[in-house]
Amino acid sequence: MTTTSTLISLVTAVALGAGLAGCTSASSTSDPGPSATTTSTTTAPPPGGPSTAGGDSTATDPADDTCVDGFAWMTFGDDELRTKTLPDGCDTVIVDGSDAELTLGPTRVVVVMGDRNTVDVPRVDQVDAMGDDNTIRLEADTDPVLNTDGTGNVITTR
């Protein structure tokens, strides 16, 4: 009986030793951080638009000036048009730029990042204005939540 007991103890000790051999204490290893992985993605060009293959855009990037998966980025940069429309609206529209005019269809959330923008939207549940002197014009029967980090941001009816 002692031989069996000793043998079981020895096998258990070897198994535990082998299982713990891959473990090290935290003080003896350095964390190299997340590993870098490289992926290559190509997005299909918009109808009639240029190819974005090899560019900075990926399939997960939000599309500018169009609603994709419920999000639309309406960008008004230095070389962009100052007046744009998104007639069908979108769940969430982000307005990025200043001194622009945007006309939307029904939208749940409008986020304005910039100054002196005018956004016409028939109905919206929430407006987040992160700039100054932005105007959101709505139909008379809506009462959205306004969150603002700037001054002079207003919601009016048309």
N, C-alpha and C positions, 0 to 999 in steps of 0.2 A: 504494500500500500504506500509506503514512503517513496518507493521508486516512481510510482505513478504520480504522486503528489509533487515530487521534485521535478519530474518531467513536465508536468502541466505548468508549474511555476516558471521553469526555464523557457518553455515555448511562449508563455504570456510575456515574459520579460523581453524576449527577442522581438516579438510582434510589436510591443509598445516602443521599443528602441527603434525599430525600422519605421514605425509610423511617425515618430517624432524627429527622425533624422532630417526631414525636409524643413522642419520648423527652426527658426532662429529668433533670438530675442530682438526687440525693437531697437535696442541700443547698438546692436552690431550691424544693422543694415541701414542704408540710406534710401530714401524714397526718390526714385528717379522721376516721379511725376507721371502724368498720363502719357501713354505712348502715342507717338504721332502716327496717324494713318493717312494715307493719301488715296483719295478717290477722284475719279474723273467723271464729271457729269456734263451732259449736253442737253440744252433745252431746245425744243422745237421752236422755230421762228413763228411770230404771229403771222396770220394771213397777210401776205403782201409785204411783210417786214423783213429786215435783214436777219441773217443767221447770228446766233449768239454763241456758236460753238467756239470753244477756246477762250471765251471772254470771262468776265467776272461773274456773270449771272449763272445760277444753278437752278435745278428743278425745284429747290426748296425756297428760293428767293421769291419775295412777293413781286407780283408784276406791277409795273407802273401803269397808271391810267386805265386799268381794267380790273374787274372783280374776279378774283381767283380764290376758290375755296372760302368764300365769305369775307375776304379782305381785299381792299383796294388801296394802293398808294398813289395819291395824286400829287405828283412832284412838280413844283414850280421853281426851277433853278434859273440861273442867269440866262441860259440859252433856250429856255422853255417858253411855250405859249403862256400868256397871262390869263386866258379864259379857256376853261375846259368844261366838258359835261360828262356825266355818267348817268344817262337817262333811266336806266333800270335800277339804280341805287345798288346797295350792297349791305351786308350785315354790319361791317365796320369799315369806315372810310377814314384814312389818315391823310390830312392835307399838310404837305411839307413844303413851305416856301412863304414868301411875302408878296404883298401887293397883287393878289390874284383874285379871280372871280371863278367860282365853281358852282355849277348847277347839278343837283343830284336828284335821283328818284328816291323812293322810300328807303330809309337807312335806319338801323338801330342805334349805332354809335358813330359820332363824328369826333375825331381828334384833330385839332388844329395846332400845328407847330409852326409858328411864324407870326408876323405882324401885318395888320391892315388887310386882312383877307375878308372876302364876302362869300358866304356859302348859302345858296338857296336850296332848301330841302323841304318837300311837302310835309314829312313827319319824321321825327327822330325821338328816341327815348332818352339819350344822354349826349351831352356835348362836353368835351374836355378841351379847354382852350389854354394853351401853354405859351401864349404870346400876348401882345398888346393890341388893342383897337381892332379886334376881329368882330365881324357882324354875322350872325346866323339868322337868316330870314326863313320863317316857317309859315304854314297855313294857320289860320286863326284858332283852330280847335285843338292845338297841341300844347303841352306843357312839360317839356323835357327837363331833366336834371342838368344843371350847369355847374361844372367843376372848372375853376379857373385859377391859374397861377400868375396871371398878368393883370393889367389894368385896362379899363375901357372896353372889355369884351361884353357884348350884348346879344340878347336874343330878341328879335322883333317879329312881328307878323306882317305879311304882305297883303 
